[in-house]
Amino acid sequence: MEEDRVPERDREPYFKETMSGNLIGELCAVGVAACNAAACSCFNQAEKKISTFTVNLLKTMVALAGVTVLRAVLYGSVGLSGIPLEAWVYLSLSGLTGFVFGDFFYFASFLYLPYRISMMIYNCSTIVTALAAWGLYGQRLSLLSWGGIFLVVVGLGVILLARQQETGDVCGKRDMLKGLLLAVLGMLGQAFGVLLSNRGLLLIDLEGGSMAASHIRLIAGTLALFILTFVGKKTVEVRTDMKARKQILLVTAGGLIGCGVGTTLTLQSLYYIPAGISSAISSVSPVMVLLVTVLIFREKVKWTEAVGAFLCIFGIIALSI
């Protein structure tokens, strides 16, 4: 469920100044947002029948297969030789933090919160990443970035206040707090996963470095989940879940859409337009989820929740520019 940043050396600047190139890049970024929204919907539906652990395991396996195929197609190789040991360490830790722990808590929050709210909180990892980079690495935050952080905080406050008023009973509030805690843990896993992956990516100097970094992260995440399957005695649970064919197909589809199609569109978007603009456009996926919730699933959404969602989106865009 994480989006990788492609450094400037990995994309050609030729189309950057052309109108058609900008349009293609922007459309690809919109496609990334749509893929993220569709994948999130698939995982949410699957979790109604199978466990969070199985969803995370299968999603990571599908993502690993997708990145492997993409590297073979785009770069003609899936080898990882020439990558420094230090980069392996950072990227492996990033895979553990993001894919194993971050995504697990994120998916688990779907059981207690509407997934559109979980997704909104998860996408706010931009704030934690920006503040951590400011505190740890001395990276300065512009006035626009601070304004973005303020908008996200206010937007989340509006959303959660609307949700609290909706769940008047004690059990409902307790579930909301559980979901909030899980979503925040997922967000922290995502944020620190990005910080670690960025450190590792800076140490890679080869063509397709960002895809190679994703490959390492997914390998580490998949191996860790397999170890947890046996150590945590999850084999019976996973085997039972695998019998739910519809849900397995949903998770597989979500992994292919989010990783395969989404990653390809991300690379194409970054080929044509700057990373900040691409990230800002692709961050509107929670709004797309909100539209799907209303138009397709016919769920009622309070106007205050919609206002809070748009405040969060504007804040995330401000942080991305």
C-alpha positions in Angstrom: 0.0 0.0 0.0 3.2 2.3 0.0 4.2 4.7 -2.8 7.9 4.9 -3.8 9.6 8.1 -4.7 11.7 8.0 -7.9 14.8 10.2 -7.7 15.6 12.7 -10.5 18.2 10.5 -12.0 15.7 7.8 -12.7 13.5 9.9 -15.1 14.2 11.8 -18.3 13.4 15.5 -18.1 12.6 15.9 -21.9 8.8 15.8 -21.7 8.7 18.0 -18.6 8.4 21.3 -20.6 5.8 20.0 -23.1 2.1 20.5 -22.7 1.2 17.0 -23.9 3.9 15.5 -21.5 2.4 17.4 -18.5 -1.1 16.2 -19.4 0.1 12.6 -19.7 1.9 12.8 -16.3 -1.1 14.4 -14.6 -3.5 11.7 -16.0 -1.1 9.0 -14.8 -1.1 10.5 -11.3 -4.9 10.5 -11.3 -4.7 6.9 -12.3 -2.5 6.2 -9.3 -5.1 7.7 -7.0 -7.8 5.6 -8.7 -5.7 2.5 -8.3 -5.0 3.2 -4.6 -8.7 3.7 -4.0 -9.7 0.5 -5.8 -7.1 -1.5 -4.0 -8.3 -0.2 -0.7 -11.9 -1.1 -1.5 -10.8 -4.6 -2.5 -8.9 -5.2 0.8 -11.8 -3.8 2.8 -14.3 -6.2 1.2 -12.0 -9.2 1.6 -11.5 -8.5 5.3 -15.2 -9.2 5.9 -14.5 -12.9 5.4 -10.8 -13.5 5.9 -8.2 -12.4 8.5 -6.1 -9.3 8.4 -3.0 -11.4 8.6 -3.9 -13.4 5.4 -4.9 -10.2 3.6 -1.5 -8.6 4.4 0.5 -11.8 3.5 -1.2 -12.4 0.2 -1.1 -8.7 -0.7 2.6 -8.5 -0.1 3.2 -11.7 -2.1 1.2 -10.3 -5.0 3.1 -7.0 -4.8 6.5 -8.8 -4.8 5.4 -10.8 -7.9 4.2 -7.6 -9.6 7.4 -5.7 -9.0 9.5 -8.6 -10.2 7.6 -8.7 -13.5 7.8 -4.9 -13.8 11.5 -4.9 -13.3 12.0 -7.6 -15.9 9.8 -5.8 -18.4 11.1 -2.3 -17.8 14.8 -3.0 -17.2 15.4 -6.5 -18.6 16.7 -7.7 -15.2 15.6 -8.6 -11.7 19.1 -8.8 -10.3 20.1 -6.9 -7.1 23.8 -7.1 -7.3 25.8 -3.9 -6.9 23.6 -2.6 -4.1 25.6 -1.7 -0.9 25.0 -3.7 2.3 24.0 -0.5 4.1 21.2 0.1 1.6 20.0 -3.5 2.1 19.8 -2.9 5.8 17.8 0.4 5.5 15.5 -1.0 2.9 14.9 -4.3 4.7 14.0 -2.4 7.9 11.7 -0.2 5.8 10.0 -3.4 4.4 9.5 -4.7 8.0 8.2 -1.3 9.3 6.0 -0.5 6.3 4.7 -3.8 4.9 4.6 -6.0 7.9 3.6 -3.7 10.8 2.3 -0.6 9.1 0.0 -2.4 6.6 -1.2 -4.9 9.2 -2.4 -2.2 11.6 -3.9 -0.2 8.7 -5.9 -3.2 7.4 -6.9 -4.1 11.0 -8.4 -0.6 11.5 -10.9 -1.5 8.8 -12.6 -3.7 11.3 -13.5 -0.8 13.6 -13.6 2.3 11.3 -15.1 3.0 7.9 -12.2 2.3 5.6 -12.4 5.8 4.0 -11.5 7.3 7.5 -8.7 4.7 8.0 -7.3 5.6 4.5 -7.5 9.3 5.4 -5.5 8.8 8.6 -3.0 6.5 6.8 -2.4 9.1 4.1 -1.6 11.6 6.8 1.8 9.8 7.3 3.1 12.7 5.2 2.9 14.9 8.3 4.9 12.4 10.4 7.5 12.0 7.6 7.9 15.8 7.2 8.2 16.4 11.0 10.6 13.5 11.5 12.8 14.7 8.5 12.7 18.2 10.1 13.7 16.9 13.5 16.2 14.1 12.5 17.8 15.4 9.3 17.3 19.1 9.7 15.2 19.5 6.6 13.4 22.8 6.8 9.6 23.1 6.5 8.2 26.0 4.4 5.3 28.1 5.6 3.2 26.3 3.0 4.1 22.9 4.6 3.2 24.2 8.1 -0.1 25.4 6.7 -0.6 22.0 5.2 0.0 20.3 8.5 -2.5 22.6 10.1 -5.2 21.8 7.5 -4.7 18.1 7.9 -5.0 18.3 11.7 -8.1 20.4 11.5 -9.6 18.1 8.8 -9.0 15.0 10.9 -10.5 16.7 13.9 -13.6 17.4 12.0 -13.9 13.9 10.6 -13.4 12.2 14.0 -15.8 14.6 15.7 -18.5 13.8 13.2 -17.8 10.1 13.7 -18.0 10.4 17.5 -21.4 12.1 17.3 -22.6 9.3 15.1 -21.5 6.5 17.5 -23.3 7.6 20.6 -23.2 4.3 22.5 -20.2 3.2 24.6 -19.4 0.1 22.4 -19.4 2.3 19.3 -17.0 4.8 20.9 -14.8 2.0 22.1 -14.6 0.5 18.6 -13.8 4.0 17.2 -10.9 4.4 19.6 -9.6 1.0 18.7 -9.8 1.8 15.0 -8.2 5.2 15.5 -5.3 3.6 17.4 -4.8 1.0 14.8 -5.0 3.5 11.9 -2.4 5.8 13.7 -0.1 2.8 14.2 -0.5 2.0 10.5 0.3 5.6 9.6 3.4 5.6 11.8 4.6 2.4 10.1 4.1 3.9 6.7 5.9 7.2 7.7 9.0 5.5 9.2 9.0 3.0 6.4 9.3 5.9 3.9 12.0 7.6 6.0 14.1 4.4 6.0 13.5 3.7 2.3 14.6 7.2 1.4 17.8 6.7 3.3 18.4 3.4 1.6 17.5 4.8 -1.9 20.1 7.5 -1.6 22.8 4.8 -1.4 21.7 3.2 -4.7 23.2 4.5 -7.9 22.0 2.4 -10.8 19.3 2.5 -13.4 15.9 1.7 -12.0 17.1 2.3 -8.4 13.7 3.0 -7.0 12.2 -0.2 -8.4 15.2 -2.2 -7.1 14.6 -0.6 -3.7 10.9 -1.6 -3.8 12.0 -5.1 -4.7 14.3 -5.4 -1.6 11.6 -4.0 0.7 9.1 -6.5 -0.6 11.5 -9.4 -0.3 12.2 -8.5 3.3 8.5 -8.0 4.0 7.4 -11.3 2.4 10.1 -13.3 4.2 9.2 -11.7 7.6 5.5 -12.5 7.0 6.3 -16.1 6.1 8.4 -16.4 9.3 5.5 -15.0 11.3 3.1 -17.5 9.7 5.0 -20.4 11.1 6.3 -18.9 14.4 2.9 -17.4 15.2 1.2 -20.7 14.2 -0.9 -19.0 11.5 -0.7 -21.8 9.0 -4.1 -23.3 9.8 -5.7 -19.8 9.7 -4.1 -19.0 6.3 -5.1 -22.3 4.8 -8.7 -21.9 6.0 -8.8 -18.3 4.6 -7.4 -19.6 1.2 -10.7 -21.5 0.7 -12.6 -18.3 0.5 -12.0 -17.9 -3.3 -13.9 -14.6 -3.8 -12.0 -12.9 -1.0 -8.7 -14.3 -2.3 -9.5 -12.9 -5.7 -10.3 -9.5 -4.2 -6.9 -9.4 -2.4 -5.1 -10.5 -5.5 -6.9 -7.9 -7.6 -6.1 -5.3 -5.0 -2.5 -6.2 -5.0 -2.2 -6.2 -8.8 -4.1 -3.0 -9.2 -2.3 -1.2 -6.4 1.2 -2.5 -7.0 1.3 -3.6 -10.7 -0.8 -0.9 -12.4 -0.3 1.8 -9.7 3.5 1.4 -9.6 3.6 1.5 -13.4 1.5 4.7 -13.5 3.6 6.2 -10.8 6.8 5.7 -12.8 5.2 7.1 -15.9 3.8 10.1 -14.0 7.3 10.9 -12.6 8.8 10.5 -16.1 6.7 13.5 -17.3 6.1 15.8 -14.3 7.9 16.7 -11.0 7.5 14.4 -8.0 5.8 17.0 -5.9 3.0 17.6 -8.4 2.6 13.8 -9.0 2.4 13.1 -5.3 -0.1 16.0 -4.8 -2.4 14.7 -7.5 -2.2 11.0 -6.5 -3.0 12.0 -2.8 -6.7 12.6 -3.7 -7.4 8.8 -3.5 -9.4 9.3 -0.2 -11.7 11.6 -2.0 -12.2 9.0 -4.7 -13.0 6.5 -2.0 -15.5 8.9 -0.6 -17.2 9.2 -4.0 -17.3 5.4 -4.4 -18.8 5.1 -1.0 -21.6 7.5 -1.9 -22.2 6.7 -5.6 -21.7 2.9 -5.7 -22.2 1.6 -2.2 -24.9 4.2 -1.4 -23.6 4.8 2.1 -24.5 8.0 3.8 -21.7 10.5 4.4 -22.2 13.5 6.6 -21.3 16.9 5.1 -18.9 17.5 8.0 -17.0 14.4 7.1 -16.8 15.5 3.5 -15.5 18.9 4.6 -12.9 17.3 6.8 -11.8 15.0 4.0 -11.3 17.9 1.6 -9.3 19.8 4.3 -7.0 16.8 4.7 -6.5 16.5 0.9 -5.7 20.2 0.6 -3.2 19.9 3.5 -1.6 16.8 1.9 -1.3 18.6 -1.4 0.3 21.6 0.3 2.9 19.2 2.0 3.6 17.6 -1.4 4.3 20.8 -3.4 
